[in-house]
Amino acid sequence: MSSVKTFHIRGEFKKKKEKIPFGKYVRALNVEDALEVIYSVVGSKHRVKRNLIFINTKDIKEIKNPEEIKDVIVKTFATEDDLALPKRK
């Protein structure tokens, strides 16, 4: 059975003739799934088409040590085993 891994992906996207760099921590089963999440999140948040998002394969890094993760939410999902969702009223 596959386990979920944490990836740090850096790249840039083009918007209005300007290249804007980004870095994002993502939890996924493999690199292809992590890239799909990046394309989806950056595309929806910044209204950028997939062909304007540039990611170099050397800028994809699997994070083995959870202490390296700077995003608090991703770090929580990476370190906590038993997360409980709050109950709705």
ChimeraX attribute file (.defattr): number of C-alpha atoms within 10 A of each C-alpha:
attribute: neighborCount
match mode: 1-to-1
recipient: residues
	/A:1	3
	/A:2	6
	/A:3	7
	/A:4	11
	/A:5	16
	/A:6	24
	/A:7	22
	/A:8	18
	/A:9	22
	/A:10	19
	/A:11	18
	/A:12	17
	/A:13	21
	/A:14	15
	/A:15	14
	/A:16	6
	/A:17	7
	/A:18	9
	/A:19	14
	/A:20	12
	/A:21	13
	/A:22	12
	/A:23	13
	/A:24	16
	/A:25	23
	/A:26	23
	/A:27	20
	/A:28	17
	/A:29	14
	/A:30	15
	/A:31	19
	/A:32	10
	/A:33	13
	/A:34	21
	/A:35	17
	/A:36	12
	/A:37	15
	/A:38	22
	/A:39	19
	/A:40	15
	/A:41	14
	/A:42	18
	/A:43	17
	/A:44	11
	/A:45	8
	/A:46	10
	/A:47	11
	/A:48	17
	/A:49	15
	/A:50	14
	/A:51	10
	/A:52	14
	/A:53	19
	/A:54	15
	/A:55	18
	/A:56	10
	/A:57	11
	/A:58	8
	/A:59	12
	/A:60	19
	/A:61	14
	/A:62	16
	/A:63	16
	/A:64	11
	/A:65	10
	/A:66	14
	/A:67	10
	/A:68	10
	/A:69	19
	/A:70	12
	/A:71	11
	/A:72	10
	/A:73	10
	/A:74	16
	/A:75	18
	/A:76	13
	/A:77	14
	/A:78	17
	/A:79	12
	/A:80	9
	/A:81	8
	/A:82	7
	/A:83	9
	/A:84	7
	/A:85	6
	/A:86	6
	/A:87	5
	/A:88	4
	/A:89	3
